[in-house]
Amino acid sequence: MSLMKLSTSALAVLAASTVVASARDQLQIAGSSTVLPYATIVAEAFGENTDFKTPVVEGGGSGAGRKKLCEGVGEGTIDIANSSSRIKQSDIDLCAANGVTEIMEVRFGYDGIVFASDINGPDFALTPADVWGALTAETVKDGALVANTAKTWADVNAALPAQDILAFIPGTKHGTREVFDTKVLEEGCKAAGAYDLFLAASTGADDDAKKADAVTKCHTLRADGASVDIDGDYTETLSRIDANKTAVGVFGLSFYENNTDKLKVATIDGIVPSVETISKGEYPVSRPLYFYVKKAHIGVIPGLKEYVEFFLSDDMAGPEGALADYGLVPDPELQATRDAVAAETPMGPLQ
């Protein structure tokens, strides 16, 4: 869809909006690198289709964004923190200590990635351990770390096809790389027992440094051509699959669903990826996405509530919205979130 041609329903959100005088008239947003591409799309459309300035959206990570949100209230602090994980009690306590007493939690959807291959190829029933074992630079053999020499998927797991390992995965700058790293590589590394071995072998100065070293090792992939980073969009991955019929690629769920005539999806831990299995939390390579709004800035920083409502509109976060084209799985409870935002309802205690 064209972001410049929004429907009447989306524009209705903004119909009564007027820019008021303020020392700062541009929203400031920071946080999750996973949410960053979605927030950037919304921010640009918001600036193009309203009289408000395009919000400034920065990354920095979920934890860092939440900490910035909790620095205090006022024009020198950010308005929204993007987060690919739910806010922690320590964040809420920090906010309270700095006078940020009301926070609005906005869950706008889920991200999910799928593994798919050529429609005419064999079936793949994968686990995170299988994917990690196929792509890692070092693997586990007889309780020790060794260089990965697996040539076929069957070398990793005899139940998998005896097909050469070639995987096209999201590059390090891609919005879905973080969920691939955390939900596939790290989980697979731990399931294989490698994380504990990496941890024991680390020369880090303290426990935190050793854990960071182990995670880095879990993320380190082979460099012999079996694992190929794709920094472009999913159409590039699809074209690579078309040219390499035995390869496996990583895609956003919605992209796969628009190309089921060309691609065959793999199960992960026996679960078929779908909007239903992702929204219910059953499919393991997915997670809910949030942003957190400083309620004290609503009515003070122009466009804050309007931006949030715009983000949650059908044209952005709905099933047929712009964000679905980039892999967002719509939240089935999106209307409840819209209602809470309309009422400016702050989040309650964490459950």
N, C-alpha and C positions, 0 to 999 in steps of 0.2 A: 504493500500500500504506500501511497505517497504521504509523507509526513506533513506536506503542505496542504493536503486536502482532507482535513479532519471532518468527521461526521457532525451532524447537528448535536448529537448527544454529548460529544466531547466539548464542542464549543459552548454548549449551554453551561458547562461547569464554570466558564470564564465570563459569561455574559455580563454579570454584575460587577466585574472586577475593575477597580480603578487604582492607579498608582498614587500612593499618598507620600507626603514629604517625610523623609527619613535621612539620618546621617549615612545609612547604608541602604542602598536600594537594589542590591543584588544578592541572591541567596548564596550561602557558602555551605558546601557539602563535601564530606571527606569520608574515607573508609575503605571498605572491601574492594579488592581488585576484581572479584567475581561479579559484584553488583555494578562496578564502574561502567562497563559497556552499556548496560541497561539504563542506568541513570543518565549517562551521556546522551543517549538517544532521546530520552524524555526531555532532558534539559534543552537540547537543541530545538526540538519540536515546540516546547513551551515558549522559548524565546521567539521563534518564527511566527507563532500563531497567536500571540498575546501582546499586550503593551508592556509587559514586564521584561526586564533584562534577562538574558540567558544566564541561568545559574552557573556558578563556578563549581565544577565537580572534580575532586582530586581523589587519588587512591591513598595508599599508605597502609592498608590492612584493616581488618575489622576491629581488632583490639585498639589500634592506634586511633581509629576514627571515633570509637566510643569514648576513649579517654579525652579526646579533643572536645567532644560534646559536653563532657562533664567538667570542663575547666571553669565554667561559670556562666552567668547570664549577661548579655549585653552585646553591642554591635561588634566588639572585638572577638567574639566567640562564634563558632559555627552553629548553623541552624539544624542540620541533619547529619546523622552518622549512618552510612551504609554498612550493612553487616551480613556476612554469609553464615553467621552462627548467632544464636540467641544471646541477648545481653546477660551478663553475669551479675551476681549479687555484689561482687566487689566493684563493678562499674556503678551500680545503683548507689552504693554507699559513698563512692567518690563524688558522684553527682550531688547527693544530699549534702555532703560536707562543703561543697562549693556553691550551694544555693540553687542547684537545679533540682527542684522538688517534684516536678511533674514532667513525665516523659510519655510520649505517645508511641506505642509499638505498632508498626505497619508491616504485616507480612503480606507481600505482594505476589508471591508465586514460589515455584520450586525450580531448581536446575537439575537436569538429569542428562547423563550422557549414555549413549548406547554403542555397542560394538556390532558392526555389520559388515557383511562381505557380499560378493556378487550373488545375485538372485539364483543363479544356476549352480552355485558352489555347494559344498557340504554344510551340514548343520554344525554349529559351534555351541557347546554348553560349557561356558567358562566359569571360573572362579577368579577372584582377585589374585590368588596364589598362582593360578595358571598364567595370567597376564604378566604378573611380575616375573615369574620364572622364565617366561619367553623373552622378556625385554631387558632384564637387569644385566648390568655389567658383571656382577659377581653373584653367584648363587650358592646354595648349600648342597654339599655332597658328603655323605657319611659323617655328618656333624661338623663339617669344616667349610670355610668359605673358599670357593674356587672360581676361576674365570668361567663365564658362561659360554659353553660350546654347543648348546642345543641348536640343531639345524631345522628341525620340524616341530610342529606343535605336539606331535606324538612323542617326541623326545622329552617333552615337559610333562605330559600326561598321556598315557597310552590310550585313554578313551577319546582323545582328540584326533582330528584328521592328520594323516601323515603328509602334511602339506608344509612347504617351506615357510618359515616365519618371516613375515613382512607385515609391519603394522604402521599405518599412518595415524599419528597421534597429534593432539593440539600442541602447538609450539608454546614456548615459555611465555610469550606475550599474549597468548590467546586467553579469552575469558573463562574457558572451561578447563584450563590446565590445572588450576588449583584443586578442583574436585577430582580430577584424574589422579593427581599426586596423592591426595589425602585418602580418598575412598577406594582407590585401586592399588596404587603402588605401596603405600604405607600399610594398608590392611593385608595385602598379599605378602609383603615382606615379613610382617609379624606372624602370619599364619605359617609361613615356611620356616620360622625359627631364626631367620637371618638378623632381624632387628636386635635380638639378644646377643648374637655373636658380634655384630657391629658395635654394640654398646660396650661389650667386654673388651674389644680391641681398641676402643677410642683412647686417645691420649689427652683428651680435653682437661682443662684446669679444674672443673667441678662437674657436678652431676648434670646441671643444665647444659653445659658445653658438650658433655658426652652424649646427652640425648639429641642435641642438635646435630652432632656429627653422625649419629646413627641414622637419623631421619634423612640427612643429606645422602648418605650411602644408599639408603632405600630408594631414593629418587634418581640415583645415578644409573643411566641406561647404557646399553652396549653401543659401541660406535662403529660397528662393522656393516652398517646398512640395513640391519633387520628392523630397526626402529627409526622412523623418519618423522621429524617435526614438520607440521604444516602450520605456517603462520597466517595463511589466508583463511577465507571462509570455507564453509562445508562444501561448496561447489567445487573447490579445488580438490578436496579429499575425494569427492565422488569421481572426479575426472581421473584421479590417480587409481582408484579402484577399477574404473572402466579400462584403463590401460594395463592394469596388473590384476588379472582376474582371480589370482590366488591370494591376494592381500586382504587384510582386515583393517577397517578404518573406524575411527571414533567420530561420532556425530551427535548433534543435539537431537533430542527425541522428535521434535516437530519437523525437523528437516528429514529425518528418516521416514516419518509418517507420510511426508509428501513425495517420497521416492520409493515406495514399497514395490513398485514395478521393476525396480533396478537392484534393490538391496534386500538381503535376508538378515534379520537381526539375530544376535546371539542372546541366549539366556545368561544371567549372572546369578550364581547360587540357585539355579533352578527357577528363577523368577523372570517372566517375560516383561520387558519394560513397556509401560503404557502410562497414560495420564492417570489412570486409576491406581496402579501399583505404586507410582511415584507419589501421588498426592496422599496416599495412605501410609507412606513410609516403608512399604514392603520391598521395593526395588532398592538394592543397596547402594547404587551409585547415584545418589540424589540427596538433596537436603533443602529445607525451606530457606528462603531469602527474606531479609528484613531491611527496613531502615527505621531509625529512631529520630523522633522529632521533638525539639525543645519547645514545649507548649508555651512557655513564657514569651517566645518570639512571635507567636501568632498575633496578628493585629499590630505588630510593631515593625517587623521586617516585611516590606511589601511582597506579596505573592507567595508567602510560605504555604498557607492553607490551600491556595489555588493550585500551587504546584503539586501538592500531595494528592488533591482530588483529580488533577489532570493525569498524574501517574497511574492512578487506579481506574481511570476511565476505560471503557471497552476498547477504544482505539489504541490504547497503550498496553494495558495488562490483561485485557480480555482474551478469550479463546482465539479470536480472529485478529487480535491487535498486533501492532508493530513488533512488540517484544517477543511474541510467539515465533516470529520469523527468525529470531536470533537464539532460539532454544529455550525460552522460558516456558515452563509448564504452569498454566494458570492455576491459581488457588481456587478450589471449589467453594471456599467460604469468602470469596472476594467481596460479596455484597455486605456481609457482616462487618468487614473491615471498613468499607465505605461508610456504613452507618456510624461506626465508632468515630471515624474522622469527622464526619458531619457534625457530630455531637461534641467533638473535641475531647473525647474520653481518654484520660491518661491510663496507662497500664497499671494493673494491680500488682500485688506481691507475686513473685515467681512461684510457680507450683513445682 
